[in-house]
Amino acid sequence: MGQFTRRQLLLGGGALLGATYMPILMRGVSAAEIARPQYMIRADKNENPYGPSRVALQAISEAMDLTNKYGVGRRRELVKLVADINNVPADHVILSSGSGEILKTGGLIASWDKGSIVCADPTYHDLVRYAGHAGSEIIRVPVDEHMAGDLDAMRKAIRADTAMVYLVNPNNPTPTIFNHDELRDFVLEVSKERMVFVDEAYFEYVEDPRYGTLIDLVAEGHRNIIVSRTASKIHGLAGLRVGFGFAHPDHIQRIRQLKTGANNVLGIEAAYASYQDMDFQDFSRRKNRESMAIVEAMFEELGVRYVKSPTNFTFFETGIPVEELNAELREHGIASGRPFPPFTTWSRISMAKPEEMRFYVQTFKKLFANRIMDSAT
Ligand SMILES: Cc1ncc(COP(=O)(O)O)c(C=O)c1O
């Protein structure tokens, strides 16, 4: 990594990225009115609008020459690096094609054991949908009145045939976290008899002291726990498909036997660079906070209900059917999150760049403020 002057690149890069967009957004309009960008604002898929980092891009371009070969790239080094970052032995870590592959393989393990799966409702779909197709019954436990996963209700929903409990922390689409101590106790208890899968895709964004990873339980030798992480979110590598599973070596072996994807050299090299690039993660968190503050100010102004988010997306009530809302936003160059039943009048919005979120707020208010205010009175 010696040849990269990451700090300079990134600190300069942040200012540069802003400068690139401002002229497009502001061209020919008064300071009060932000012009529509000449591209679609991607506020629908919880991506990092700044990624990949300059360092990862450099690694990708240097790896281009390797793309005609099998089995090249710093795969082992990447596994060791991520293991070290998370204080877990390297034989407790497996690389995957996005964390989606670990999720699906986890679902398959539960189905293979002919067991049901307990999860929150709503939650992320990859694991449960795949396991459902493979024959598992899915027991969905509604989120509580704060839109958070309800551990007591989940405990009650567990049956003798339940092979797995799937917990997404922070959850998606409701960006809520579990209290770390309560989650730890729950997982230790439940994993005595069955698998617990903890999806930590948004781990790097969370700054709340009540939050914590459960990888340490894996490191301590607890057997029936799988934790997943991804390079798709704060690392901005969604298109290169890099994810990680953390589990006891016996389960790592089982995942290895069942998984069908593979990693490409560009993803491996990019992730190897990106996971060493703390400046880019700090920069991304800072920009994310800026974007979130812009959107939350609008929620407060309009008086809508929303879930205070520690992630790069948020969830708020509009009272307008999501398809209708999205169609209008799309006409104005904004892609916003799909419907998440049963909350079909709530909208999930991912944080794009602050200047893009200012345009979003301006557009949203123009299109919907009156309707929202009217329905509230
Ligand atoms: C909670 C959660 N887990 C996992 C994923 C899967 O991401 P990937 O397969 O890109 O790692 C996502 C993607 O949005 C997600 O929101």
The ligand as a Gaussian input file, in Angstrom:
#p B3LYP/6-31G(d) Opt

LIG

0 1
 C      -29.022000      -6.134000       5.118000
 C      -28.340000      -6.530000       3.856000
 N      -27.620000      -7.658000       3.844000
 C      -26.998000      -8.065000       2.749000
 C      -27.058000      -7.343000       1.583000
 C      -26.402000      -7.933000       0.376000
 O      -25.373000      -7.202000      -0.116000
 P      -24.242000      -7.841000      -0.975000
 O      -24.688000      -9.161000      -1.534000
 O      -23.954000      -6.856000      -2.025000
 O      -23.092000      -8.045000      -0.024000
 C      -27.791000      -6.151000       1.539000
 C      -27.900000      -5.369000       0.293000
 O      -28.549000      -4.371000       0.184000
 C      -28.439000      -5.743000       2.712000
 O      -29.182000      -4.627000       2.754000

